[in-house]
Amino acid sequence: RNERIKSLFSEGDGSHYQVNKWIESNIKDPDSYKHIETTYIDMDSVIFVYTTFTATNSFGGREKATCAASVDTLGNLIEASIIE
């Protein structure tokens, strides 16, 4: 189980593959996305993933935000939202 869960996250920067895809498709400038840190809490059937990142806002400045997401143990995204 631990190995399966570890495989859902990038070995390079620790980001969650599906959460990253969701973030990039839900921000104004996907090319400006920069991952900072990802943490998670394993709650047996659901994993809560928190990703902190920066991206360019509508005014051209960089903003730091966090995405809070829930995924199943196979890595499928259940729900996500960006907390600014």
LOBAMAR-646591 format. One record per residue (C-alpha): x, y, z. Coordinates in Angstrom, 1 decimal, decimal comma. Example, Ala and Ser with C-alpha at 12.3 -4.5 7.8 and 13.67 -1.06 7.14 Angstrom:
// LOBAMAR-646591
[[12,3 -4,5 7,8]]
[[13,7 -1,1 7,1]]
This chain:
// LOBAMAR-646591
[[0,0 0,0 0,0]]
[[2,8 2,5 0,9]]
[[4,6 1,8 -2,4]]
[[1,4 2,3 -4,4]]
[[0,7 5,6 -2,6]]
[[4,3 6,8 -3,1]]
[[4,0 6,0 -6,8]]
[[1,3 8,7 -7,1]]
[[3,8 11,4 -6,4]]
[[6,8 12,6 -8,4]]
[[10,2 11,4 -7,1]]
[[11,7 14,6 -8,3]]
[[9,7 17,3 -6,5]]
[[7,0 15,3 -4,6]]
[[4,1 16,7 -6,5]]
[[1,0 14,6 -7,2]]
[[0,5 13,9 -10,9]]
[[-3,3 14,4 -11,1]]
[[-3,4 17,3 -8,8]]
[[-0,7 19,1 -10,9]]
[[-2,8 18,5 -14,0]]
[[-5,9 19,9 -12,3]]
[[-4,0 23,0 -11,1]]
[[-2,6 23,7 -14,5]]
[[-6,0 23,4 -16,1]]
[[-7,6 25,7 -13,6]]
[[-5,3 28,7 -13,4]]
[[-5,2 31,7 -15,8]]
[[-1,6 31,1 -17,1]]
[[-0,7 27,4 -16,9]]
[[2,8 28,1 -18,3]]
[[3,6 30,2 -15,3]]
[[2,8 27,3 -12,8]]
[[5,7 26,6 -10,4]]
[[5,4 23,8 -7,8]]
[[6,8 24,7 -4,4]]
[[5,7 21,9 -2,0]]
[[3,2 19,0 -1,7]]
[[2,2 17,3 1,5]]
[[-0,5 14,7 2,1]]
[[-2,5 13,0 4,8]]
[[-3,4 9,3 4,2]]
[[-6,9 8,6 5,6]]
[[-7,2 5,0 4,4]]
[[-9,7 5,3 1,5]]
[[-9,0 9,0 0,8]]
[[-5,7 10,9 0,6]]
[[-5,8 14,7 1,2]]
[[-3,2 16,4 -0,9]]
[[-2,0 20,0 -0,3]]
[[0,1 21,6 -3,0]]
[[1,6 25,1 -2,6]]
[[2,6 26,8 -5,8]]
[[3,1 30,2 -7,6]]
[[1,6 31,4 -10,8]]
[[1,1 34,6 -12,7]]
[[-2,1 36,5 -11,9]]
[[-4,2 38,7 -14,2]]
[[-2,0 41,7 -13,5]]
[[1,3 40,0 -14,4]]
[[2,5 39,5 -10,8]]
[[3,3 36,2 -9,2]]
[[0,9 34,9 -6,5]]
[[1,4 32,1 -4,0]]
[[-1,6 29,8 -3,5]]
[[-2,4 26,3 -2,2]]
[[-4,5 23,6 -3,8]]
[[-6,4 21,4 -1,4]]
[[-7,5 18,1 -3,0]]
[[-8,8 14,7 -2,2]]
[[-7,7 11,6 -4,2]]
[[-8,4 7,9 -3,9]]
[[-5,7 5,4 -3,3]]
[[-5,3 4,8 -7,1]]
[[-4,5 8,5 -7,6]]
[[-7,9 9,5 -9,1]]
[[-8,9 13,1 -8,3]]
[[-12,1 13,3 -6,2]]
[[-12,3 17,0 -5,5]]
[[-10,0 20,0 -5,6]]
[[-10,0 23,7 -4,9]]
[[-7,5 26,5 -4,9]]
[[-7,1 28,5 -1,7]]
[[-5,5 31,9 -2,3]]
